Amino acid sequence: MPKPQIAQHGRLIPLLENALTTHYDVIPLWSHPDAVTAALAYGRDAVGLVTSAPVGATCGLIDALPQLKMVASFGVGFDKLDLVALRERGVRASYTPEVLNDCVADTAFGLLIDVARGLSASDRFVRRGDWLKGKYTLTTRVSGKRLGIFGLGRIGQTIARRASGFDMQVRYTNRNPVAGLGWTHEPSLYALAEWADFLVVAAAGNADTHNVINSTVLQALGPQGFLINISRGSLVDESALVHALQTNQIAGAGLDVFADEPRMPEALWALDNVVLLPHLSSGTHETRQAMADLVLANLQAHFSGAPLPTPIPGL
């Protein structure tokens, strides 16, 4: 019996690519200069598409796969997937939630501690030989401070639970208050920023949240406040953030995501009050294995006619 034919948009981790080629007839769209052109040329019989959260799938790519019935995305975000096009075509789609909550939350707290205590900056201080010339500057305590979380979904709740170990007060803002939880809901992002010592961005990236962390929110966070973003770069107005960091309008920032990855404002490179990571929040062996397993489980469920383990809501 022939293997189902699926298209692969963008490179994936080797263990997943190897498993896909074992079970499916894979069309490597990533090996061609243009994915849509390759899909039109080679993907007329492809019934599945595997992609990732940073790559997604445009309406043009979806239209170029006339037999497409299933999209499996490696990642928790689906802002790069054209959900309208998938819904209109009746295409099923899955993603990989839950399995990366812990590692993303760990990264959020790693960034928070790093920027507040100056760990990366003081490492550079030592390596430059500056410790021979004098002591490093005083930094900011983390324990007992106020943690504001923008977006109390699965990852946001995991971050909130981590905060208990640091005796932090936790408040959040969300589209709606989350029932059954003990944390205080703030009615607006502005009010949350004004209250918080640390503002963690954990909301989904979409049209409603584009550049929602703007100059007004940063001003509310204030010169003693820190911004942490482990969600999507699109939520932060990067020009406003650069200005806020350069002028000490806020105390600092820890960033794992950027609007145009892997590019970012080069002005950030020279600043010691910002920690920059290459979108590594879910990048552990354990989490990536679990994500790969979930992609394969969703594909297997689709081709066996079973319900998808983790369908994208609304599809």
N, C-alpha and C positions, 0 to 999 in steps of 0.2 A: 504494500500500500504506500503510495507516494506521501512524502512529508508535506504538511501544510506550508504554503509559501508565505513568508513574512518579510517586510522591509525593515531595515535597521537604520534609523536616522540619528547620526552622531555616534561617536565611539562610546563604548561601555566598558566596565571593568572586565579584565580577561576571563575570569571565572564564569561570568554571565555570558559573554560572547561564545565561549567554548560550549557551554550548555545549550545555547540557542542553536548552534550549528549541528549539535548532536540530534536534536529533536525536530528541527525545522529546516526548510530550504530558505536560507537567508539571503536577501538582496542587500548588499552593503551600500546603501545610498551615500554613506560618508566617504566612500572611495572615489566619488565623482565630484567635479567642481561645483555642480549645482544639483541639489537634492530633487527639486521638482522636475527638472529635465531628465534626471536619471529615473525617477518614478514613472514618468510618461513613457520612457523607452523600455524599461525592464519590469515595471511593477503592475502590469495590466492584470495579472493573476494573483497578486498579493492579497491575502484575506486578513492579514494582521500587520500591525506596525508597532515596533518597539522603539521608544525614545526615552528621553530623560527630562527632568524638570527644567534644567537650564536651556535645553534645546527645543522641546515642545513640538508642535506641528501646526503650521499655518493652514488657512483655508485652501490656499493654492496646492499645498502638498496633499491634503485630504482629497481634493478634487482630482488629483493626478493618480489616485489609486481607486479605480472604479469598483473593485470587488471588496473594498475594505469593510470589515465587519467588527474589528477589535483593535483597540490601541492599549498597549501596556506601557505605562510610564514609570521610569526608575526615579523615584523622588516623591516628596510630599507636596510640593507646590504644583499647581496646574495653570498658572497664569499665562504660560507660553503656549498652552493648547487652545485652539479655537473651539471652544465648547459649543458655540452656536452651530458651527458647521457640522460637528459630530452629532449634535442633537437632531439637526435637520436630516442627516443621512441615516439616523437610527443606528449609529455605531456605538458599541459598548466601549467603555474605557475604565481603566484601573490605575491606581497609584499605590504608593507604599507608605501609608501612615503608621503611626504607633511605634514601629521598630526603631525609629531614629530619635524618639523623644528624649531619652536619657543622654545621649551624646550631644545633642544640640543644647540641652539645658546645662550640661557640664561645661560646654564651650562658653555659654553666656556668663556663667559664674567665673570661668577662667579669665575672660575679658574684663569682667567687672573688677576682680581682685587685681589684675595686672595694671589696669589704667589707674585705679585708685591708689595703689601702693607703689606705682612706678616700677614694676618689676622689669619690664623690657627696657625702659629708659635707664634704669640704674645698672642693668647689665651693660648697656652701651657706655655708661659712665665709667664702669670698671675697666672695660676693654680699651677705652681711650687713654687710660692711665690717669684719669682725673681724680681718682681716690687718693693718689699721692699728693694732690694739691689741696685737698679739703674734703669735708664730709658732704654726703649727698643731702639734698633738700628734704625737709619734712614732707610727709605724704598724708593721705586721708584714710581714716579708719573705715572699715567695712561693717563690722559687727554692730548690731543695734541700730542701723540706719533705716531709712524709709525707701522701700523698693516699689516702684510703680511699674506695672506691666500693661502694655498696650496690646491687647489680644489674648484673651484667656481661653484659648483652645487647648488641645492636648499638650503642646509644648509649653504654652504659658502656664498651665497648671503644674507641670513638672518643675518649671523654674520656681514657681511660688512655693512648692513643697521644699525645694532646696533651701529656700531662704530661712526656713525654720531653724536650720542648723547654725545660722548666723544671728539668731535672735532678732531678725529684721521684722519691721512692720510691713505688711503687704496691702496694697490697694491696686485696683485695676480699672481699666475702662474697656468696654466691649460694645458691640452693636446693641446687645441687650444684657442685663444682669444674668449671671449664671446661677441657677437655683441650686440649693443644697450645699453651697460652699461658704466657708466662714470669712472669706476675705471681703473687704469693703469695696463696693462699686462706686467709682467716681463718675459723675454724669458726662464729663467731657475730657478730651485729651489735654486741653489747656489746664483744667483744674488738676488733673493727675500730675502733669509736669510741674506745676506750681508747688504741689505738695511734696514731690519725690526728691530724694537725694540721688537716686539712680533710676533712670527711665529705660526699661528694656522693651525693645520693639519685637513683638512676636506675632503680629497680625499678618493676614494673608495679603499678598500683592495683587491688586486689581485696580480698576479705574477709580473706585471710590477712595482708595488709600494712596494714590499716587502723590508723592511730595507732601504727604500729610504732616510729616515732621518738618515744619517750615520755620521761618525766622521768629514768628510769634510764639510757637511752642518752645523753641530754644531759649528765647528770652524769658519765658515763664520758668524754664528749668533753672536758669540763673547761674551765676559765677561759681557756686559751690556744687553744681549738679553735673552728673555724668550721663551720657547717652550710650547705650549698648544696642547694637543691631545685629541680630542673628536671623532675621526674617528674609527680607528682600531689599535690595538697594533702592528700588523704585519708591519706597516709602519715605525716603529722606531727600530733601532738597539739598543736594551736595554743595551747591554754591553757598547757601545759607550756613551750612555746617562748617565749611572751610572758614568763612568769615567769623563765625562764633568761636572757633578754636583759635584763630589767629589773634583775635581781640580779647580773649579770655572772657567772652560772654558766657561760656560754660567752662567747667573745670577740665573736661576731657571727654574722650569718646573711645569706645572699643568696637571695631567694625569687622565683621566677617563677610559682609556682602556689599556689593556696589552696583550702581545703576547700569554700568556698561562693562561688566567683567570680561576679561581680566584687567581692563583699563580702569583707572581711577584718577581723580584730580591729583596731579603731581605735586601740588602745594601741600598735600598731606604728608608727603615723604619727609619733609624737613621738620615736622612738628613732633616734639617729645610728649605732648599731651594727648596723643592718639595712638592706639594699638591697631595695627593692620594685619588681618589674616586673609589667606587666599581661599575663602569659602570652604573651610575644612570642618565645619561643625559636625557633620555626620560622617566624617572621613576616618572611621576606625575599621579594622578588619572585621570585627564582630558585626557592626551595623551594616556595612556594605554587603556582607554575606547574607544577612537577614533580608535586606532589600532585594538582592538578587533572587533569593528563594521565593519572595512574594511575587516578583514579576513572573517567574516560572509557574507558580501556583495559579496565578490569574489566567495565564495563557492556557494551561492545562484544563482549567475549569471551563473556559470558553469553548475549547475544541472538543470537550466531552459533553457539552450541553448542560453544564452545572452552573449554579449561581456563582458570580465572581466573589472571591473572598473579600476584596477591598475595592468595590466600584467607586468611581468618582461620583459624588452626590449629584443627583439630577440626570445621570446618564444611564 
